[in-house]
Amino acid sequence: MAKIKIQKVRSTIKSPKVQKETMAALGLRKMNAIVEHEATPAILGMVEKVKHLVKVID
């Protein structure tokens, strides 16, 4: 499968608990952290839920 890189670009301080848990599940804890995941439907769905907090890098 294809790989995607996800970067945290906004803070989760005032985000709902569900979004904070999604970011932690993606492995994004610190600002500007970059993680690489397989582009599975589950991961893409998680990215869609927090798309205002992250940036997908090509």
PDB file of N, CA, C and O in Angstrom:
ATOM      1  N   MET A   1       0.831  -1.194   0.000  1.00  0.00           N
ATOM      2  CA  MET A   1       0.000   0.000   0.000  1.00  0.00           C
ATOM      3  C   MET A   1       0.873   1.254   0.000  1.00  0.00           C
ATOM      4  O   MET A   1       2.067   1.210   0.297  1.00  0.00           O
ATOM      5  N   ALA A   2       0.250   2.339  -0.335  1.00  0.00           N
ATOM      6  CA  ALA A   2       0.946   3.620  -0.345  1.00  0.00           C
ATOM      7  C   ALA A   2       1.140   4.120   1.087  1.00  0.00           C
ATOM      8  O   ALA A   2       0.359   3.793   1.980  1.00  0.00           O
ATOM      9  N   LYS A   3       2.165   4.896   1.287  1.00  0.00           N
ATOM     10  CA  LYS A   3       2.440   5.486   2.596  1.00  0.00           C
ATOM     11  C   LYS A   3       2.099   6.971   2.532  1.00  0.00           C
ATOM     12  O   LYS A   3       2.259   7.612   1.494  1.00  0.00           O
ATOM     13  N   ILE A   4       1.630   7.505   3.648  1.00  0.00           N
ATOM     14  CA  ILE A   4       1.392   8.942   3.747  1.00  0.00           C
ATOM     15  C   ILE A   4       2.133   9.468   4.964  1.00  0.00           C
ATOM     16  O   ILE A   4       2.288   8.764   5.962  1.00  0.00           O
ATOM     17  N   LYS A   5       2.586  10.706   4.874  1.00  0.00           N
ATOM     18  CA  LYS A   5       3.216  11.389   5.993  1.00  0.00           C
ATOM     19  C   LYS A   5       2.234  12.433   6.498  1.00  0.00           C
ATOM     20  O   LYS A   5       1.638  13.177   5.719  1.00  0.00           O
ATOM     21  N   ILE A   6       2.077  12.474   7.812  1.00  0.00           N
ATOM     22  CA  ILE A   6       1.131  13.389   8.440  1.00  0.00           C
ATOM     23  C   ILE A   6       1.897  14.260   9.416  1.00  0.00           C
ATOM     24  O   ILE A   6       2.679  13.758  10.224  1.00  0.00           O
ATOM     25  N   GLN A   7       1.672  15.580   9.344  1.00  0.00           N
ATOM     26  CA  GLN A   7       2.354  16.524  10.228  1.00  0.00           C
ATOM     27  C   GLN A   7       1.324  17.267  11.070  1.00  0.00           C
ATOM     28  O   GLN A   7       0.308  17.731  10.552  1.00  0.00           O
ATOM     29  N   LYS A   8       1.589  17.376  12.364  1.00  0.00           N
ATOM     30  CA  LYS A   8       0.715  18.138  13.253  1.00  0.00           C
ATOM     31  C   LYS A   8       1.060  19.614  13.103  1.00  0.00           C
ATOM     32  O   LYS A   8       2.204  20.010  13.328  1.00  0.00           O
ATOM     33  N   VAL A   9       0.081  20.429  12.725  1.00  0.00           N
ATOM     34  CA  VAL A   9       0.337  21.854  12.489  1.00  0.00           C
ATOM     35  C   VAL A   9      -0.447  22.771  13.429  1.00  0.00           C
ATOM     36  O   VAL A   9      -0.160  23.966  13.497  1.00  0.00           O
ATOM     37  N   ARG A  10      -1.432  22.233  14.153  1.00  0.00           N
ATOM     38  CA  ARG A  10      -2.194  23.050  15.091  1.00  0.00           C
ATOM     39  C   ARG A  10      -2.322  22.329  16.422  1.00  0.00           C
ATOM     40  O   ARG A  10      -2.284  21.100  16.485  1.00  0.00           O
ATOM     41  N   SER A  11      -2.470  23.101  17.469  1.00  0.00           N
ATOM     42  CA  SER A  11      -2.576  22.556  18.817  1.00  0.00           C
ATOM     43  C   SER A  11      -3.939  21.917  19.047  1.00  0.00           C
ATOM     44  O   SER A  11      -4.925  22.273  18.401  1.00  0.00           O
ATOM     45  N   THR A  12      -3.977  20.973  19.972  1.00  0.00           N
ATOM     46  CA  THR A  12      -5.234  20.306  20.317  1.00  0.00           C
ATOM     47  C   THR A  12      -5.780  20.790  21.660  1.00  0.00           C
ATOM     48  O   THR A  12      -6.637  20.132  22.250  1.00  0.00           O
ATOM     49  N   ILE A  13      -5.296  21.924  22.146  1.00  0.00           N
ATOM     50  CA  ILE A  13      -5.674  22.388  23.482  1.00  0.00           C
ATOM     51  C   ILE A  13      -7.184  22.576  23.623  1.00  0.00           C
ATOM     52  O   ILE A  13      -7.766  22.106  24.600  1.00  0.00           O
ATOM     53  N   LYS A  14      -7.822  23.243  22.683  1.00  0.00           N
ATOM     54  CA  LYS A  14      -9.266  23.481  22.802  1.00  0.00           C
ATOM     55  C   LYS A  14     -10.093  22.512  21.957  1.00  0.00           C
ATOM     56  O   LYS A  14     -11.271  22.763  21.703  1.00  0.00           O
ATOM     57  N   SER A  15      -9.494  21.427  21.530  1.00  0.00           N
ATOM     58  CA  SER A  15     -10.201  20.427  20.729  1.00  0.00           C
ATOM     59  C   SER A  15     -10.984  19.484  21.643  1.00  0.00           C
ATOM     60  O   SER A  15     -10.638  19.306  22.811  1.00  0.00           O
ATOM     61  N   PRO A  16     -12.045  18.883  21.097  1.00  0.00           N
ATOM     62  CA  PRO A  16     -12.783  17.889  21.883  1.00  0.00           C
ATOM     63  C   PRO A  16     -11.912  16.679  22.209  1.00  0.00           C
ATOM     64  O   PRO A  16     -10.922  16.416  21.526  1.00  0.00           O
ATOM     65  N   LYS A  17     -12.282  15.952  23.247  1.00  0.00           N
ATOM     66  CA  LYS A  17     -11.505  14.805  23.714  1.00  0.00           C
ATOM     67  C   LYS A  17     -11.333  13.758  22.612  1.00  0.00           C
ATOM     68  O   LYS A  17     -10.271  13.145  22.504  1.00  0.00           O
ATOM     69  N   VAL A  18     -12.355  13.551  21.802  1.00  0.00           N
ATOM     70  CA  VAL A  18     -12.292  12.556  20.729  1.00  0.00           C
ATOM     71  C   VAL A  18     -11.185  12.914  19.735  1.00  0.00           C
ATOM     72  O   VAL A  18     -10.464  12.030  19.273  1.00  0.00           O
ATOM     73  N   GLN A  19     -11.046  14.185  19.407  1.00  0.00           N
ATOM     74  CA  GLN A  19     -10.006  14.611  18.473  1.00  0.00           C
ATOM     75  C   GLN A  19      -8.625  14.467  19.106  1.00  0.00           C
ATOM     76  O   GLN A  19      -7.672  14.100  18.418  1.00  0.00           O
ATOM     77  N   LYS A  20      -8.500  14.747  20.393  1.00  0.00           N
ATOM     78  CA  LYS A  20      -7.216  14.574  21.081  1.00  0.00           C
ATOM     79  C   LYS A  20      -6.809  13.104  21.059  1.00  0.00           C
ATOM     80  O   LYS A  20      -5.638  12.785  20.853  1.00  0.00           O
ATOM     81  N   GLU A  21      -7.772  12.207  21.272  1.00  0.00           N
ATOM     82  CA  GLU A  21      -7.482  10.783  21.255  1.00  0.00           C
ATOM     83  C   GLU A  21      -7.109  10.307  19.855  1.00  0.00           C
ATOM     84  O   GLU A  21      -6.260   9.428  19.702  1.00  0.00           O
ATOM     85  N   THR A  22      -7.736  10.878  18.840  1.00  0.00           N
ATOM     86  CA  THR A  22      -7.407  10.519  17.462  1.00  0.00           C
ATOM     87  C   THR A  22      -5.982  10.941  17.131  1.00  0.00           C
ATOM     88  O   THR A  22      -5.241  10.190  16.496  1.00  0.00           O
ATOM     89  N   MET A  23      -5.600  12.131  17.554  1.00  0.00           N
ATOM     90  CA  MET A  23      -4.233  12.594  17.312  1.00  0.00           C
ATOM     91  C   MET A  23      -3.220  11.705  18.024  1.00  0.00           C
ATOM     92  O   MET A  23      -2.172  11.389  17.462  1.00  0.00           O
ATOM     93  N   ALA A  24      -3.519  11.305  19.238  1.00  0.00           N
ATOM     94  CA  ALA A  24      -2.619  10.415  19.982  1.00  0.00           C
ATOM     95  C   ALA A  24      -2.536   9.053  19.303  1.00  0.00           C
ATOM     96  O   ALA A  24      -1.463   8.452  19.248  1.00  0.00           O
ATOM     97  N   ALA A  25      -3.652   8.567  18.788  1.00  0.00           N
ATOM     98  CA  ALA A  25      -3.670   7.274  18.107  1.00  0.00           C
ATOM     99  C   ALA A  25      -2.852   7.320  16.812  1.00  0.00           C
ATOM    100  O   ALA A  25      -2.264   6.318  16.407  1.00  0.00           O
ATOM    101  N   LEU A  26      -2.820   8.477  16.176  1.00  0.00           N
ATOM    102  CA  LEU A  26      -1.991   8.643  14.985  1.00  0.00           C
ATOM    103  C   LEU A  26      -0.518   8.781  15.344  1.00  0.00           C
ATOM    104  O   LEU A  26       0.345   8.669  14.473  1.00  0.00           O
ATOM    105  N   GLY A  27      -0.225   9.022  16.614  1.00  0.00           N
ATOM    106  CA  GLY A  27       1.160   9.172  17.048  1.00  0.00           C
ATOM    107  C   GLY A  27       1.651  10.600  17.017  1.00  0.00           C
ATOM    108  O   GLY A  27       2.856  10.849  17.069  1.00  0.00           O
ATOM    109  N   LEU A  28       0.717  11.551  16.931  1.00  0.00           N
ATOM    110  CA  LEU A  28       1.076  12.971  16.861  1.00  0.00           C
ATOM    111  C   LEU A  28       0.885  13.605  18.231  1.00  0.00           C
ATOM    112  O   LEU A  28      -0.241  13.869  18.652  1.00  0.00           O
ATOM    113  N   ARG A  29       1.987  13.845  18.919  1.00  0.00           N
ATOM    114  CA  ARG A  29       1.915  14.417  20.256  1.00  0.00           C
ATOM    115  C   ARG A  29       2.498  15.821  20.308  1.00  0.00           C
ATOM    116  O   ARG A  29       1.920  16.693  20.957  1.00  0.00           O
ATOM    117  N   LYS A  30       3.610  16.068  19.654  1.00  0.00           N
ATOM    118  CA  LYS A  30       4.252  17.378  19.695  1.00  0.00           C
ATOM    119  C   LYS A  30       3.975  18.153  18.409  1.00  0.00           C
ATOM    120  O   LYS A  30       3.683  17.569  17.366  1.00  0.00           O
ATOM    121  N   MET A  31       4.072  19.475  18.505  1.00  0.00           N
ATOM    122  CA  MET A  31       3.879  20.333  17.342  1.00  0.00           C
ATOM    123  C   MET A  31       4.935  20.030  16.285  1.00  0.00           C
ATOM    124  O   MET A  31       6.094  19.770  16.609  1.00  0.00           O
ATOM    125  N   ASN A  32       4.531  20.064  15.037  1.00  0.00           N
ATOM    126  CA  ASN A  32       5.372  19.815  13.867  1.00  0.00           C
ATOM    127  C   ASN A  32       5.931  18.395  13.813  1.00  0.00           C
ATOM    128  O   ASN A  32       6.848  18.119  13.039  1.00  0.00           O
ATOM    129  N   ALA A  33       5.391  17.502  14.621  1.00  0.00           N
ATOM    130  CA  ALA A  33       5.807  16.095  14.562  1.00  0.00           C
ATOM    131  C   ALA A  33       5.295  15.498  13.252  1.00  0.00           C
ATOM    132  O   ALA A  33       4.201  15.826  12.793  1.00  0.00           O
ATOM    133  N   ILE A  34       6.095  14.626  12.664  1.00  0.00           N
ATOM    134  CA  ILE A  34       5.728  13.965  11.415  1.00  0.00           C
ATOM    135  C   ILE A  34       5.748  12.463  11.646  1.00  0.00           C
ATOM    136  O   ILE A  34       6.719  11.916  12.169  1.00  0.00           O
ATOM    137  N   VAL A  35       4.660  11.799  11.249  1.00  0.00           N
ATOM    138  CA  VAL A  35       4.588  10.349  11.328  1.00  0.00           C
ATOM    139  C   VAL A  35       4.250   9.799   9.945  1.00  0.00           C
ATOM    140  O   VAL A  35       3.676  10.495   9.108  1.00  0.00           O
ATOM    141  N   GLU A  36       4.613   8.546   9.724  1.00  0.00           N
ATOM    142  CA  GLU A  36       4.343   7.899   8.443  1.00  0.00           C
ATOM    143  C   GLU A  36       3.485   6.669   8.704  1.00  0.00           C
ATOM    144  O   GLU A  36       3.805   5.846   9.561  1.00  0.00           O
ATOM    145  N   HIS A  37       2.388   6.555   7.954  1.00  0.00           N
ATOM    146  CA  HIS A  37       1.457   5.434   8.099  1.00  0.00           C
ATOM    147  C   HIS A  37       1.115   4.884   6.721  1.00  0.00           C
ATOM    148  O   HIS A  37       1.268   5.564   5.706  1.00  0.00           O
ATOM    149  N   GLU A  38       0.651   3.641   6.707  1.00  0.00           N
ATOM    150  CA  GLU A  38       0.076   3.069   5.486  1.00  0.00           C
ATOM    151  C   GLU A  38      -1.245   3.792   5.225  1.00  0.00           C
ATOM    152  O   GLU A  38      -1.942   4.179   6.163  1.00  0.00           O
ATOM    153  N   ALA A  39      -1.581   3.971   3.964  1.00  0.00           N
ATOM    154  CA  ALA A  39      -2.805   4.682   3.599  1.00  0.00           C
ATOM    155  C   ALA A  39      -3.992   3.718   3.594  1.00  0.00           C
ATOM    156  O   ALA A  39      -4.587   3.458   2.549  1.00  0.00           O
ATOM    157  N   THR A  40      -4.329   3.190   4.775  1.00  0.00           N
ATOM    158  CA  THR A  40      -5.476   2.297   4.897  1.00  0.00           C
ATOM    159  C   THR A  40      -6.742   3.132   5.099  1.00  0.00           C
ATOM    160  O   THR A  40      -6.660   4.299   5.481  1.00  0.00           O
ATOM    161  N   PRO A  41      -7.902   2.544   4.846  1.00  0.00           N
ATOM    162  CA  PRO A  41      -9.143   3.301   5.065  1.00  0.00           C
ATOM    163  C   PRO A  41      -9.291   3.803   6.503  1.00  0.00           C
ATOM    164  O   PRO A  41      -9.823   4.891   6.721  1.00  0.00           O
ATOM    165  N   ALA A  42      -8.830   3.030   7.479  1.00  0.00           N
ATOM    166  CA  ALA A  42      -8.935   3.454   8.877  1.00  0.00           C
ATOM    167  C   ALA A  42      -8.087   4.697   9.136  1.00  0.00           C
ATOM    168  O   ALA A  42      -8.557   5.647   9.762  1.00  0.00           O
ATOM    169  N   ILE A  43      -6.858   4.697   8.666  1.00  0.00           N
ATOM    170  CA  ILE A  43      -5.962   5.842   8.867  1.00  0.00           C
ATOM    171  C   ILE A  43      -6.487   7.063   8.119  1.00  0.00           C
ATOM    172  O   ILE A  43      -6.470   8.171   8.655  1.00  0.00           O
ATOM    173  N   LEU A  44      -6.950   6.869   6.893  1.00  0.00           N
ATOM    174  CA  LEU A  44      -7.481   7.994   6.120  1.00  0.00           C
ATOM    175  C   LEU A  44      -8.722   8.580   6.777  1.00  0.00           C
ATOM    176  O   LEU A  44      -8.934   9.792   6.721  1.00  0.00           O
ATOM    177  N   GLY A  45      -9.545   7.739   7.401  1.00  0.00           N
ATOM    178  CA  GLY A  45     -10.715   8.227   8.135  1.00  0.00           C
ATOM    179  C   GLY A  45     -10.317   9.037   9.350  1.00  0.00           C
ATOM    180  O   GLY A  45     -10.949  10.046   9.661  1.00  0.00           O
ATOM    181  N   MET A  46      -9.265   8.600  10.045  1.00  0.00           N
ATOM    182  CA  MET A  46      -8.780   9.339  11.207  1.00  0.00           C
ATOM    183  C   MET A  46      -8.238  10.705  10.784  1.00  0.00           C
ATOM    184  O   MET A  46      -8.476  11.710  11.454  1.00  0.00           O
ATOM    185  N   VAL A  47      -7.509  10.730   9.667  1.00  0.00           N
ATOM    186  CA  VAL A  47      -6.966  11.998   9.162  1.00  0.00           C
ATOM    187  C   VAL A  47      -8.100  12.934   8.777  1.00  0.00           C
ATOM    188  O   VAL A  47      -8.013  14.141   9.003  1.00  0.00           O
ATOM    189  N   GLU A  48      -9.159  12.390   8.197  1.00  0.00           N
ATOM    190  CA  GLU A  48     -10.305  13.210   7.794  1.00  0.00           C
ATOM    191  C   GLU A  48     -10.965  13.866   9.007  1.00  0.00           C
ATOM    192  O   GLU A  48     -11.431  15.001   8.911  1.00  0.00           O
ATOM    193  N   LYS A  49     -11.012  13.176  10.136  1.00  0.00           N
ATOM    194  CA  LYS A  49     -11.640  13.716  11.349  1.00  0.00           C
ATOM    195  C   LYS A  49     -10.845  14.863  11.964  1.00  0.00           C
ATOM    196  O   LYS A  49     -11.418  15.721  12.635  1.00  0.00           O
ATOM    197  N   VAL A  50      -9.531  14.889  11.741  1.00  0.00           N
ATOM    198  CA  VAL A  50      -8.696  15.940  12.333  1.00  0.00           C
ATOM    199  C   VAL A  50      -7.962  16.734  11.254  1.00  0.00           C
ATOM    200  O   VAL A  50      -6.859  17.230  11.483  1.00  0.00           O
ATOM    201  N   LYS A  51      -8.579  16.852  10.076  1.00  0.00           N
ATOM    202  CA  LYS A  51      -7.904  17.509   8.950  1.00  0.00           C
ATOM    203  C   LYS A  51      -7.593  18.973   9.215  1.00  0.00           C
ATOM    204  O   LYS A  51      -6.708  19.529   8.564  1.00  0.00           O
ATOM    205  N   HIS A  52      -8.283  19.614  10.141  1.00  0.00           N
ATOM    206  CA  HIS A  52      -8.006  21.008  10.468  1.00  0.00           C
ATOM    207  C   HIS A  52      -6.809  21.145  11.407  1.00  0.00           C
ATOM    208  O   HIS A  52      -6.352  22.260  11.658  1.00  0.00           O
ATOM    209  N   LEU A  53      -6.298  20.040  11.927  1.00  0.00           N
ATOM    210  CA  LEU A  53      -5.150  20.073  12.838  1.00  0.00           C
ATOM    211  C   LEU A  53      -3.877  19.530  12.209  1.00  0.00           C
ATOM    212  O   LEU A  53      -2.791  19.712  12.758  1.00  0.00           O
ATOM    213  N   VAL A  54      -3.995  18.867  11.066  1.00  0.00           N
ATOM    214  CA  VAL A  54      -2.840  18.205  10.457  1.00  0.00           C
ATOM    215  C   VAL A  54      -2.665  18.637   9.011  1.00  0.00           C
ATOM    216  O   VAL A  54      -3.538  19.261   8.409  1.00  0.00           O
ATOM    217  N   LYS A  55      -1.491  18.277   8.472  1.00  0.00           N
ATOM    218  CA  LYS A  55      -1.193  18.505   7.060  1.00  0.00           C
ATOM    219  C   LYS A  55      -0.622  17.206   6.522  1.00  0.00           C
ATOM    220  O   LYS A  55       0.270  16.613   7.129  1.00  0.00           O
ATOM    221  N   VAL A  56      -1.146  16.758   5.363  1.00  0.00           N
ATOM    222  CA  VAL A  56      -0.631  15.547   4.729  1.00  0.00           C
ATOM    223  C   VAL A  56       0.477  15.970   3.770  1.00  0.00           C
ATOM    224  O   VAL A  56       0.277  16.804   2.886  1.00  0.00           O
ATOM    225  N   ILE A  57       1.649  15.372   3.970  1.00  0.00           N
ATOM    226  CA  ILE A  57       2.824  15.708   3.168  1.00  0.00           C
ATOM    227  C   ILE A  57       2.975  14.648   2.084  1.00  0.00           C
ATOM    228  O   ILE A  57       2.819  13.455   2.342  1.00  0.00           O
ATOM    229  N   ASP A  58       3.281  15.097   0.866  1.00  0.00           N
ATOM    230  CA  ASP A  58       3.472  14.152  -0.243  1.00  0.00           C
ATOM    231  C   ASP A  58       4.779  13.426  -0.146  1.00  0.00           C
ATOM    232  O   ASP A  58       5.090  12.597  -1.002  1.00  0.00           O
TER     233      ASP A  58
END
